Amino acid sequence: MARRGLLPALAIALAIALVAALPAPARAEGYPPLPVEDGRVLLGNLSGPDLAPGASGSLAFTVTNPLPASIAAIVVTLAVYAFNAFPGNATSTVPVSGAPVLSVPGASGASVNVSVASLAPSAVYSGTIGVATAASTPDGTFAVRTALTFTSGGTTYRLESRGWFTAANWTAATEEPNGSVTLNLSRLGVSGVTPETAILVANSDWDWVLGGILAAAVVLSGVAAWVYFRRGPGPGSTSGTR
């Protein structure tokens, strides 16, 4: 069973990579941007499960308050939104039947919200949500996008992951004309960008083969964004803060 432990990290890379091929919902009005580093800290430690069809598990995350003031009315949204099938490695929308179900007390579905009343400066909230698959759940990777909203000092902030944006919007906000990497939150209309994770569903016979496919996915377009956020913003990065 130890070999299965290597796959979630690869699944995260694939979740980041496959988003460019899918449409995203229309953008709402913009939110005030936060420093880029704050966006990376607020929602973190995402850990999606590696499950066999019919099995259940949990997805973990943390919310950390890096601001000098308390934050309140915190809502974390997690949603299954894309599917990369195996065999075939074809990215598509989530299948209608057999998709993993996310659950929190009192609610379940493809998307769930976790509410936190407030966090003092530097405080950390650790949360988990349930993940259940069916015997009919197909082998593959189910990408999970994230969002975080909160208020502080009478202002509402919203952060979203890559999966909420169209490919055109993301490119316009993260690439300079000369090809260098940037991040312009004002163009995205959000306060920051959060990470994504994935739920890997695989019969044990396919583990190593599927792991190889996930590793190959590292070369796809979304990895540039992942490397950027892991290493931090470069000299050309802008948050759009006033």
C-alpha positions as CSV (number, residue, x, y, z in Angstrom):
1,M,0.0,0.0,0.0
2,A,3.0,2.3,0.4
3,R,3.1,2.9,-3.4
4,R,-0.2,4.6,-3.3
5,G,1.2,7.3,-1.0
6,L,3.3,8.8,-4.0
7,L,0.2,9.5,-6.1
8,P,-1.6,12.4,-4.4
9,A,1.3,14.8,-5.0
10,L,1.3,13.8,-8.7
11,A,-2.5,14.2,-8.8
12,I,-2.1,17.8,-7.5
13,A,0.2,18.5,-10.4
14,L,-2.4,17.1,-12.9
15,A,-5.2,19.1,-11.3
16,I,-3.3,22.3,-11.9
17,A,-2.4,21.2,-15.4
18,L,-5.8,20.1,-16.7
19,V,-7.7,23.3,-15.9
20,A,-6.7,25.2,-19.1
21,A,-8.7,22.9,-21.3
22,L,-12.1,23.6,-19.6
23,P,-14.4,26.6,-19.5
24,A,-14.8,28.6,-16.3
25,P,-17.8,30.6,-15.0
26,A,-18.2,34.3,-15.8
27,R,-16.3,36.7,-13.5
28,A,-18.0,38.8,-10.9
29,E,-17.0,42.3,-9.9
30,G,-13.5,42.7,-8.6
31,Y,-12.4,42.4,-4.9
32,P,-9.6,44.4,-3.3
33,P,-6.3,42.6,-3.8
34,L,-4.1,41.3,-1.0
35,P,-0.3,40.9,-1.1
36,V,0.5,37.9,-3.2
37,E,2.2,36.1,-0.3
38,D,-0.9,36.5,1.9
39,G,-3.0,34.7,-0.8
40,R,-0.6,31.7,-0.7
41,V,-0.8,31.5,3.1
42,L,-4.5,31.9,3.7
43,L,-5.6,28.6,2.3
44,G,-3.0,25.8,2.3
45,N,-2.0,22.2,3.2
46,L,-4.5,20.8,0.8
47,S,-4.4,17.0,0.8
48,G,-6.7,15.1,-1.5
49,P,-7.3,11.4,-1.0
50,D,-6.2,8.4,-3.1
51,L,-9.1,6.0,-3.2
52,A,-10.3,2.8,-4.9
53,P,-13.8,2.9,-6.4
54,G,-16.3,2.5,-3.7
55,A,-14.0,3.7,-0.9
56,S,-14.3,6.8,1.3
57,G,-11.7,9.2,2.7
58,S,-11.2,12.8,3.6
59,L,-9.7,16.0,2.1
60,A,-7.7,18.2,4.5
61,F,-6.9,21.9,4.5
62,T,-5.9,24.8,6.7
63,V,-6.9,28.4,6.9
64,T,-4.2,30.8,8.3
65,N,-4.7,34.4,9.1
66,P,-1.6,36.4,8.0
67,L,-3.2,39.8,8.4
68,P,-2.5,42.1,11.3
69,A,-6.3,42.2,12.1
70,S,-8.8,39.5,12.8
71,I,-10.8,38.0,9.9
72,A,-14.4,36.9,10.1
73,A,-17.3,35.3,8.2
74,I,-14.8,32.9,6.6
75,V,-16.1,30.5,4.0
76,V,-14.0,27.9,2.3
77,T,-15.5,26.4,-0.9
78,L,-14.2,23.2,-2.4
79,A,-15.7,21.8,-5.7
80,V,-15.1,18.9,-8.0
81,Y,-15.0,20.5,-11.5
82,A,-12.9,18.5,-13.9
83,F,-12.0,14.9,-14.7
84,N,-9.0,13.3,-16.3
85,A,-9.9,9.7,-17.3
86,F,-7.7,6.7,-17.2
87,P,-7.1,4.9,-19.5
88,G,-7.1,7.5,-22.3
89,N,-5.9,10.4,-20.2
90,A,-8.7,12.6,-21.7
91,T,-9.7,15.8,-19.8
92,S,-13.4,16.4,-19.6
93,T,-16.2,17.6,-17.4
94,V,-17.1,15.6,-14.4
95,P,-19.2,12.5,-15.3
96,V,-22.8,12.8,-14.2
97,S,-22.8,9.3,-12.7
98,G,-20.3,8.0,-10.1
99,A,-18.4,11.2,-9.4
100,P,-16.9,11.6,-5.9
101,V,-19.3,13.2,-3.4
102,L,-17.9,15.8,-1.0
103,S,-19.6,16.1,2.4
104,V,-19.7,18.3,5.5
105,P,-22.2,18.1,8.4
106,G,-25.6,18.9,6.9
107,A,-24.6,19.1,3.3
108,S,-23.1,17.0,0.5
109,G,-22.5,17.2,-3.3
110,A,-20.0,18.1,-5.9
111,S,-19.4,21.4,-4.0
112,V,-19.4,22.2,-0.3
113,N,-18.7,25.1,1.9
114,V,-17.0,25.2,5.3
115,S,-17.7,28.2,7.5
116,V,-15.4,29.5,10.2
117,A,-16.6,32.3,12.5
118,S,-13.3,34.2,12.9
119,L,-9.5,33.9,13.2
120,A,-7.2,36.2,15.2
121,P,-3.9,37.3,13.6
122,S,-1.6,34.3,13.0
123,A,-4.4,31.8,14.1
124,V,-4.8,28.6,12.1
125,Y,-8.0,26.6,11.5
126,S,-7.5,22.9,10.4
127,G,-10.5,21.4,8.5
128,T,-11.5,18.2,6.7
129,I,-14.3,17.3,4.4
130,G,-15.5,13.8,3.6
131,V,-15.0,12.2,0.2
132,A,-17.0,9.2,-1.0
133,T,-16.8,7.3,-4.2
134,A,-19.1,4.6,-5.7
135,A,-18.3,1.2,-7.1
136,S,-19.1,2.8,-10.5
137,T,-16.7,5.8,-10.1
138,P,-14.3,5.7,-13.1
139,D,-10.6,5.5,-12.7
140,G,-8.9,8.9,-13.1
141,T,-8.2,12.2,-11.4
142,F,-11.0,14.5,-10.2
143,A,-9.7,18.1,-9.9
144,V,-10.9,20.1,-6.9
145,R,-10.9,23.9,-7.2
146,T,-11.0,26.1,-4.1
147,A,-12.2,29.6,-3.1
148,L,-12.0,31.5,0.2
149,T,-14.0,34.6,1.3
150,F,-13.8,36.6,4.5
151,T,-14.3,40.0,5.9
152,S,-11.7,42.2,7.7
153,G,-12.1,45.8,8.8
154,G,-15.5,46.0,7.1
155,T,-14.1,44.9,3.7
156,T,-14.9,41.6,1.9
157,Y,-12.1,39.7,0.3
158,R,-12.3,36.7,-2.1
159,L,-9.6,34.4,-3.3
160,E,-10.0,31.7,-6.0
161,S,-7.9,29.0,-7.5
162,R,-7.0,28.5,-11.2
163,G,-10.1,26.5,-12.0
164,W,-12.4,29.4,-11.7
165,F,-10.8,31.4,-14.5
166,T,-11.0,31.0,-18.3
167,A,-7.7,30.3,-20.1
168,A,-7.8,33.7,-21.7
169,N,-8.3,35.6,-18.4
170,W,-5.5,33.5,-16.7
171,T,-3.0,34.1,-19.5
172,A,-3.8,37.9,-19.5
173,A,-3.1,38.1,-15.8
174,T,-0.1,35.8,-15.5
175,E,2.0,36.4,-18.6
176,E,3.9,39.5,-19.7
177,P,4.2,40.4,-23.4
178,N,7.8,39.2,-23.3
179,G,6.7,35.8,-21.9
180,S,7.9,36.4,-18.3
181,V,5.7,35.3,-15.4
182,T,3.6,37.8,-13.4
183,L,0.4,37.9,-11.4
184,N,-2.0,40.7,-11.7
185,L,-4.8,40.2,-9.3
186,S,-6.7,43.3,-10.5
187,R,-7.1,41.7,-13.9
188,L,-8.4,38.5,-12.3
189,G,-10.8,40.5,-10.1
190,V,-9.9,38.6,-6.9
191,S,-8.0,39.3,-3.8
192,G,-5.6,36.4,-4.3
193,V,-5.1,33.0,-5.8
194,T,-5.5,29.7,-3.8
195,P,-4.1,26.3,-4.6
196,E,-6.0,23.3,-5.9
197,T,-5.9,19.6,-5.1
198,A,-7.3,16.4,-6.6
199,I,-9.0,13.2,-5.8
200,L,-7.3,10.2,-7.4
201,V,-9.5,7.1,-8.0
202,A,-7.8,4.0,-9.2
203,N,-8.0,0.2,-8.9
204,S,-4.8,-1.1,-7.4
205,D,-3.8,-2.9,-10.6
206,W,-3.5,0.5,-12.4
207,D,-1.6,2.4,-9.7
208,W,1.8,2.5,-11.2
209,V,0.6,3.0,-14.8
210,L,-1.7,5.9,-13.6
211,G,1.2,7.3,-11.6
212,G,3.3,7.5,-14.7
213,I,0.6,9.3,-16.6
214,L,0.2,11.8,-13.8
215,A,4.0,12.4,-13.8
216,A,3.9,13.1,-17.5
217,A,1.2,15.7,-16.9
218,V,3.7,17.9,-15.2
219,V,4.8,19.2,-18.6
220,L,1.4,20.6,-19.3
221,S,0.4,24.3,-19.2
222,G,-0.7,24.6,-15.6
223,V,2.6,23.6,-14.1
224,A,4.0,27.0,-14.9
225,A,1.5,28.5,-12.5
226,W,2.3,25.9,-9.8
227,V,6.0,26.5,-10.0
228,Y,5.3,30.3,-9.8
229,F,3.3,30.0,-6.6
230,R,5.8,27.5,-5.0
231,R,8.8,29.8,-5.6
232,G,7.0,33.1,-5.0
233,P,6.5,36.2,-7.1
234,G,9.4,37.5,-9.2
235,P,10.4,41.1,-9.7
236,G,7.7,41.5,-12.4
237,S,4.8,40.3,-10.2
238,T,2.1,42.7,-9.2
239,S,-0.9,42.2,-6.9
240,G,-2.7,45.4,-7.9
241,T,-2.7,46.6,-4.3
242,R,-3.2,50.3,-3.8
